[in-house]
């Protein structure tokens, strides 16, 4: 801490120099004998500290009252400290009291300090008193400041291609069947028409089938998807009633297309 500016704040009217040095020894592990701190007494009565902004390296606050330093003094301490400067709040309290350090830690966090650290003396002072302190650091950035975040640049993996590597011709992977051009049925074909009726020049046999259907007195829908209300129509003529539309047709399964042989309507003699 040699060559750095140090300020000691106290709520007392007078403050012995050795108390400030002892508190500095708690806060700093460096040699403190060569430090000449500026001691400000009754600091709680000041509206502002008589220093320029960001001009002090280390500030130590010494007191017994839980209200010292207050919110107003915390703001002034933050103002005069350099970025990265430290504040050490030293207290001497009853050793039996609990939660004193945690409340002081919260106060420093609320005041904007970071890297909060609690420092205790292992030995208990006279009259049951214990000395401890809480240290915090002023952030190196200012409140409201902004900075850009560097996004990591994503690079594509490099692929090394060996010129001597044997490459496979894609066309060699195709078979003769793959190279054949698909045969598209003509627009006038019975199977691709929207009405699914025999075309004028039918060669697929649909015209003959429709002719048989007309003679039987049933529709194509009844042959394509036969249904039965009684459930016996598909069993054959022996189980069909006189009004059955499937009378005269061969047995079939319900829901499956009724197939007619080519000589179905041909005379037996």
C-alpha positions, -999 to 999 in steps of 0.1 A, spaced: 0 0 0 30 22 -1 24 54 -22 -14 49 -21 -39 73 -6 -57 60 25 -86 77 44 -99 67 78 -135 77 87 -148 76 123 -179 88 141 -158 97 172 -146 131 179 -110 119 183 -93 87 171 -59 74 181 -36 66 152 -27 32 166 -64 21 163 -64 30 126 -31 11 121 -45 -19 139 -76 -19 118 -54 -16 86 -34 -46 97 -67 -66 98 -77 -55 64 -43 -56 46 -16 -82 49 9 -57 35 32 -36 56 13 -6 70 40 11 90 48 36 62 12 45 56 1 80 67 -37 79 66 -59 110 66 -83 107 96 -117 123 93 -135 125 126 -173 129 130 -177 118 94 -214 110 99 -221 148 102 -205 156 68 -227 160 38 -198 152 14 -162 141 17 -136 167 9 -120 147 -19 -122 145 -57 -141 117 -73 -121 85 -80 -90 98 -61 -87 74 -31 -72 39 -30 -84 26 3 -110 38 29 -114 24 63 -145 31 85 -141 26 123 -170 28 147 -193 9 171 -227 22 160 -246 0 136 -258 31 118 -223 41 108 -215 45 80 -250 54 67 -264 53 32 -253 88 25 -217 82 36 -217 49 15 -225 70 -16 -197 94 -9 -172 66 -2 -182 51 -36 -177 84 -53 -142 92 -40 -128 56 -43 -109 48 -75 -122 19 -97 -110 -12 -79 -105 7 -47 -115 -10 -14 -136 -1 16 -131 -18 50 -158 -13 76 -144 -21 111 -166 -28 140 -161 -36 177 -192 -53 191 -204 -76 219 -191 -111 211 -224 -126 221 -243 -109 193 -251 -128 161 -260 -118 125 -239 -85 128 -217 -95 99 -245 -107 76 -263 -73 79 -231 -54 72 -225 -76 42 -259 -68 28 -253 -31 33 -221 -32 12 -238 -52 -15 -267 -27 -17 -241 1 -19 -227 -15 -50 -195 -31 -37 -184 -65 -48 -160 -92 -36 -174 -90 -1 -151 -106 26 -155 -109 63 -123 -105 85 -124 -116 121 -99 -114 150 -96 -148 167 -90 -134 201 -118 -117 221 -110 -82 235 -116 -71 270 -151 -68 284 -164 -94 261 -159 -73 229 -149 -87 195 -133 -69 166 -142 -78 130 -145 -61 97 -162 -65 63 -143 -56 32 -156 -48 -3 -142 -36 -36 -156 -9 -59 -163 -23 -93 -140 -12 -121 -170 -2 -143 -193 27 -137 -230 23 -131 -249 28 -164 -218 20 -186 -221 -3 -215 -197 -24 -235 -200 -47 -264 -198 -85 -260 -176 -104 -283 -194 -133 -298 -173 -163 -305 -167 -169 -342 -179 -202 -353 -156 -218 -379 -166 -247 -400 -146 -279 -397 -119 -282 -422 -121 -313 -445 -89 -324 -461 -95 -340 -496 -69 -363 -509 -65 -358 -546 -53 -394 -549 -85 -407 -532 -107 -429 -555 -140 -412 -561 -172 -431 -570 -192 -421 -600 -227 -415 -589 -242 -428 -622 -225 -462 -616 -248 -466 -585 -279 -466 -607 -293 -499 -621 -310 -504 -655 -344 -503 -637 -336 -469 -622 -327 -455 -656 -360 -466 -672 -385 -438 -678 -418 -444 -660 -448 -451 -682 -475 -426 -676 -510 -439 -684 -529 -420 -710 -555 -394 -698 -583 -414 -714 -575 -446 -695 -604 -461 -675 -583 -463 -643 -571 -427 -643 -603 -409 -652 -622 -390 -626 -655 -409 -632 -639 -443 -633 -661 -454 -662 -651 -473 -693 -636 -450 -719 -647 -449 -756 -619 -471 -768 -617 -493 -737 -592 -522 -740 -588 -530 -703 -620 -550 -700 -640 -524 -680 -665 -519 -707 -674 -557 -708 -676 -557 -670 -700 -527 -670 -721 -544 -696 -724 -575 -673 -734 -552 -644 -761 -536 -664 -776 -569 -673 -775 -580 -636 -793 -548 -625 -767 -537 -600 -744 -506 -599 -707 -505 -600 -706 -491 -564 -725 -522 -552 -698 -544 -569 -668 -523 -558 -679 -522 -521 -707 -546 -515 -728 -540 -483 -756 -560 -467 -783 -549 -443 -792 -585 -433 -756 -598 -434 -765 -628 -456 -761 -613 -491 -725 -625 -494 -733 -661 -486 -750 -669 -519 -785 -671 -535 -796 -697 -510 -794 -671 -482 -806 -641 -502 -842 -627 -502 -863 -621 -533 -854 -583 -534 -817 -588 -529 -797 -567 -554 -770 -593 -554 -793 -622 -564 -776 -642 -592 -741 -632 -582 -714 -655 -568 -707 -655 -530 -685 -627 -518 -671 -611 -487 -687 -579 -475 -665 -548 -483 -645 -566 -509 -649 -562 -547 -672 -588 -563 -653 -605 -591 -672 -619 -621 -657 -646 -644 -655 -639 -681 -681 -665 -689 -704 -656 -660 -733 -646 -682 -726 -671 -709 -752 -697 -715 -745 -731 -701 -757 -749 -733 
